[in-house]
Amino acid sequence: MKEIKEETIKEKWFKIRALFENRFNKTPDLSAILYVIGMRELGKHQTEFKKEEKVRLMHIATCRVLSTSGHYILKGHDNNDWPVWELTEKLPNQDLLQQELYLRHHIVHYFEEEELI
């Protein structure tokens, strides 16, 4: 019987990056991945966003991926039908690298949950 090897978070992260590279012909950074998740969560077929809206999209994505650990809860939608999230549990006190790894872990979980990888 063949043994199934559990992929590590790092391997899954590179799989996500490869998806983006294949789709957009660019190696994505964390912000680009959050931006696309935000667009997906917004659910509109809009491709042009103002700078302020792009920042909001990344915030929406961050809230969504961290919601799986209970940090945020979806409160509803605003007048423009954008998701509104509320912080329910403070994030751990971490340095920048630890924060990025924490976020990556949650992004991997999001991609698994949404059956994208």
Rosetta constraint file for C-alpha pairs under 8 A:
AtomPair CA 7 CA 11 HARMONIC 5.97 0.50
AtomPair CA 7 CA 12 HARMONIC 6.51 0.50
AtomPair CA 8 CA 12 HARMONIC 6.26 0.50
AtomPair CA 9 CA 13 HARMONIC 5.97 0.50
AtomPair CA 9 CA 105 HARMONIC 6.42 0.50
AtomPair CA 9 CA 108 HARMONIC 6.89 0.50
AtomPair CA 10 CA 14 HARMONIC 6.35 0.50
AtomPair CA 11 CA 15 HARMONIC 6.27 0.50
AtomPair CA 12 CA 16 HARMONIC 6.28 0.50
AtomPair CA 12 CA 108 HARMONIC 6.50 0.50
AtomPair CA 12 CA 117 HARMONIC 7.89 0.50
AtomPair CA 13 CA 17 HARMONIC 6.32 0.50
AtomPair CA 13 CA 104 HARMONIC 7.11 0.50
AtomPair CA 13 CA 108 HARMONIC 6.21 0.50
AtomPair CA 14 CA 18 HARMONIC 6.08 0.50
AtomPair CA 15 CA 19 HARMONIC 6.35 0.50
AtomPair CA 15 CA 117 HARMONIC 7.50 0.50
AtomPair CA 16 CA 20 HARMONIC 6.57 0.50
AtomPair CA 16 CA 108 HARMONIC 7.64 0.50
AtomPair CA 16 CA 111 HARMONIC 7.85 0.50
AtomPair CA 16 CA 117 HARMONIC 7.14 0.50
AtomPair CA 17 CA 21 HARMONIC 6.17 0.50
AtomPair CA 17 CA 27 HARMONIC 6.64 0.50
AtomPair CA 17 CA 28 HARMONIC 6.25 0.50
AtomPair CA 18 CA 22 HARMONIC 6.07 0.50
AtomPair CA 18 CA 27 HARMONIC 7.72 0.50
AtomPair CA 19 CA 23 HARMONIC 6.17 0.50
AtomPair CA 20 CA 24 HARMONIC 5.66 0.50
AtomPair CA 20 CA 25 HARMONIC 7.22 0.50
AtomPair CA 20 CA 26 HARMONIC 6.97 0.50
AtomPair CA 20 CA 27 HARMONIC 6.86 0.50
AtomPair CA 20 CA 28 HARMONIC 6.51 0.50
AtomPair CA 21 CA 25 HARMONIC 4.64 0.50
AtomPair CA 21 CA 26 HARMONIC 4.86 0.50
AtomPair CA 21 CA 27 HARMONIC 5.23 0.50
AtomPair CA 21 CA 28 HARMONIC 7.06 0.50
AtomPair CA 22 CA 26 HARMONIC 7.83 0.50
AtomPair CA 28 CA 32 HARMONIC 5.53 0.50
AtomPair CA 28 CA 33 HARMONIC 6.38 0.50
AtomPair CA 29 CA 33 HARMONIC 6.51 0.50
AtomPair CA 30 CA 34 HARMONIC 6.22 0.50
AtomPair CA 30 CA 104 HARMONIC 7.87 0.50
AtomPair CA 31 CA 35 HARMONIC 6.01 0.50
AtomPair CA 31 CA 58 HARMONIC 7.02 0.50
AtomPair CA 32 CA 36 HARMONIC 6.34 0.50
AtomPair CA 33 CA 37 HARMONIC 6.25 0.50
AtomPair CA 34 CA 38 HARMONIC 6.00 0.50
AtomPair CA 34 CA 57 HARMONIC 7.59 0.50
AtomPair CA 34 CA 58 HARMONIC 5.09 0.50
AtomPair CA 34 CA 61 HARMONIC 5.43 0.50
AtomPair CA 34 CA 62 HARMONIC 6.75 0.50
AtomPair CA 35 CA 39 HARMONIC 6.27 0.50
AtomPair CA 35 CA 54 HARMONIC 6.83 0.50
AtomPair CA 35 CA 57 HARMONIC 5.71 0.50
AtomPair CA 35 CA 58 HARMONIC 4.85 0.50
AtomPair CA 35 CA 61 HARMONIC 6.98 0.50
AtomPair CA 36 CA 40 HARMONIC 6.17 0.50
AtomPair CA 37 CA 41 HARMONIC 6.11 0.50
AtomPair CA 37 CA 57 HARMONIC 7.89 0.50
AtomPair CA 37 CA 58 HARMONIC 7.65 0.50
AtomPair CA 37 CA 61 HARMONIC 5.37 0.50
AtomPair CA 38 CA 42 HARMONIC 6.04 0.50
AtomPair CA 38 CA 57 HARMONIC 4.40 0.50
AtomPair CA 38 CA 58 HARMONIC 5.55 0.50
AtomPair CA 38 CA 59 HARMONIC 7.47 0.50
AtomPair CA 38 CA 60 HARMONIC 5.45 0.50
AtomPair CA 38 CA 61 HARMONIC 4.36 0.50
AtomPair CA 39 CA 43 HARMONIC 6.36 0.50
AtomPair CA 39 CA 44 HARMONIC 7.31 0.50
AtomPair CA 39 CA 57 HARMONIC 6.25 0.50
AtomPair CA 40 CA 44 HARMONIC 7.76 0.50
AtomPair CA 41 CA 60 HARMONIC 7.45 0.50
AtomPair CA 41 CA 61 HARMONIC 7.08 0.50
AtomPair CA 41 CA 64 HARMONIC 7.98 0.50
AtomPair CA 42 CA 57 HARMONIC 7.63 0.50
AtomPair CA 42 CA 82 HARMONIC 6.21 0.50
AtomPair CA 42 CA 83 HARMONIC 6.90 0.50
AtomPair CA 49 CA 53 HARMONIC 5.68 0.50
AtomPair CA 49 CA 54 HARMONIC 6.06 0.50
AtomPair CA 50 CA 54 HARMONIC 6.30 0.50
AtomPair CA 51 CA 55 HARMONIC 6.46 0.50
AtomPair CA 52 CA 56 HARMONIC 6.39 0.50
AtomPair CA 53 CA 57 HARMONIC 6.11 0.50
AtomPair CA 54 CA 58 HARMONIC 6.40 0.50
AtomPair CA 55 CA 59 HARMONIC 6.29 0.50
AtomPair CA 56 CA 60 HARMONIC 6.07 0.50
AtomPair CA 57 CA 61 HARMONIC 6.22 0.50
AtomPair CA 58 CA 62 HARMONIC 6.10 0.50
AtomPair CA 59 CA 63 HARMONIC 6.13 0.50
AtomPair CA 60 CA 64 HARMONIC 6.05 0.50
AtomPair CA 60 CA 83 HARMONIC 6.95 0.50
AtomPair CA 60 CA 84 HARMONIC 7.76 0.50
AtomPair CA 60 CA 85 HARMONIC 7.41 0.50
AtomPair CA 61 CA 65 HARMONIC 6.11 0.50
AtomPair CA 62 CA 66 HARMONIC 6.07 0.50
AtomPair CA 62 CA 103 HARMONIC 7.71 0.50
AtomPair CA 63 CA 67 HARMONIC 5.87 0.50
AtomPair CA 63 CA 71 HARMONIC 7.64 0.50
AtomPair CA 63 CA 72 HARMONIC 5.74 0.50
AtomPair CA 63 CA 73 HARMONIC 7.87 0.50
AtomPair CA 63 CA 85 HARMONIC 6.51 0.50
AtomPair CA 64 CA 68 HARMONIC 7.46 0.50
AtomPair CA 64 CA 72 HARMONIC 7.29 0.50
AtomPair CA 65 CA 103 HARMONIC 7.71 0.50
AtomPair CA 65 CA 106 HARMONIC 5.48 0.50
AtomPair CA 65 CA 107 HARMONIC 5.85 0.50
AtomPair CA 65 CA 109 HARMONIC 7.75 0.50
AtomPair CA 65 CA 110 HARMONIC 5.89 0.50
AtomPair CA 66 CA 70 HARMONIC 6.87 0.50
AtomPair CA 66 CA 71 HARMONIC 5.71 0.50
AtomPair CA 66 CA 72 HARMONIC 6.41 0.50
AtomPair CA 66 CA 103 HARMONIC 7.43 0.50
AtomPair CA 66 CA 106 HARMONIC 6.21 0.50
AtomPair CA 67 CA 71 HARMONIC 5.23 0.50
AtomPair CA 67 CA 72 HARMONIC 4.56 0.50
AtomPair CA 67 CA 73 HARMONIC 6.01 0.50
AtomPair CA 68 CA 106 HARMONIC 7.61 0.50
AtomPair CA 70 CA 88 HARMONIC 6.87 0.50
AtomPair CA 70 CA 89 HARMONIC 6.42 0.50
AtomPair CA 71 CA 87 HARMONIC 5.82 0.50
AtomPair CA 71 CA 88 HARMONIC 5.26 0.50
AtomPair CA 71 CA 89 HARMONIC 4.44 0.50
AtomPair CA 71 CA 90 HARMONIC 6.35 0.50
AtomPair CA 71 CA 91 HARMONIC 6.67 0.50
AtomPair CA 72 CA 85 HARMONIC 6.15 0.50
AtomPair CA 72 CA 86 HARMONIC 5.36 0.50
AtomPair CA 72 CA 87 HARMONIC 4.50 0.50
AtomPair CA 72 CA 88 HARMONIC 5.23 0.50
AtomPair CA 72 CA 89 HARMONIC 6.86 0.50
AtomPair CA 73 CA 85 HARMONIC 5.56 0.50
AtomPair CA 73 CA 86 HARMONIC 5.40 0.50
AtomPair CA 73 CA 87 HARMONIC 6.69 0.50
AtomPair CA 73 CA 88 HARMONIC 6.63 0.50
AtomPair CA 74 CA 83 HARMONIC 7.01 0.50
AtomPair CA 74 CA 84 HARMONIC 6.02 0.50
AtomPair CA 74 CA 85 HARMONIC 4.54 0.50
AtomPair CA 74 CA 86 HARMONIC 6.46 0.50
AtomPair CA 75 CA 83 HARMONIC 7.64 0.50
AtomPair CA 75 CA 84 HARMONIC 5.55 0.50
AtomPair CA 75 CA 85 HARMONIC 5.45 0.50
AtomPair CA 75 CA 86 HARMONIC 6.39 0.50
AtomPair CA 76 CA 83 HARMONIC 5.89 0.50
AtomPair CA 76 CA 84 HARMONIC 5.43 0.50
AtomPair CA 76 CA 85 HARMONIC 7.38 0.50
AtomPair CA 77 CA 81 HARMONIC 5.05 0.50
AtomPair CA 77 CA 82 HARMONIC 5.15 0.50
AtomPair CA 77 CA 83 HARMONIC 4.41 0.50
AtomPair CA 77 CA 84 HARMONIC 5.24 0.50
AtomPair CA 78 CA 82 HARMONIC 5.43 0.50
AtomPair CA 78 CA 83 HARMONIC 6.56 0.50
AtomPair CA 78 CA 84 HARMONIC 6.47 0.50
AtomPair CA 94 CA 98 HARMONIC 5.55 0.50
AtomPair CA 94 CA 99 HARMONIC 5.76 0.50
AtomPair CA 95 CA 99 HARMONIC 6.14 0.50
AtomPair CA 96 CA 100 HARMONIC 6.26 0.50
AtomPair CA 97 CA 101 HARMONIC 6.26 0.50
AtomPair CA 98 CA 102 HARMONIC 6.04 0.50
AtomPair CA 99 CA 103 HARMONIC 6.15 0.50
AtomPair CA 100 CA 104 HARMONIC 6.06 0.50
AtomPair CA 101 CA 105 HARMONIC 6.13 0.50
AtomPair CA 102 CA 106 HARMONIC 6.46 0.50
AtomPair CA 103 CA 107 HARMONIC 6.14 0.50
AtomPair CA 104 CA 108 HARMONIC 6.17 0.50
AtomPair CA 105 CA 109 HARMONIC 6.37 0.50
AtomPair CA 106 CA 110 HARMONIC 6.14 0.50
AtomPair CA 107 CA 111 HARMONIC 6.25 0.50
AtomPair CA 108 CA 112 HARMONIC 6.25 0.50
AtomPair CA 109 CA 113 HARMONIC 5.95 0.50
AtomPair CA 110 CA 114 HARMONIC 6.00 0.50
AtomPair CA 111 CA 115 HARMONIC 5.97 0.50
AtomPair CA 111 CA 116 HARMONIC 5.00 0.50
AtomPair CA 111 CA 117 HARMONIC 5.86 0.50
AtomPair CA 112 CA 116 HARMONIC 6.03 0.50
AtomPair CA 112 CA 117 HARMONIC 5.63 0.50
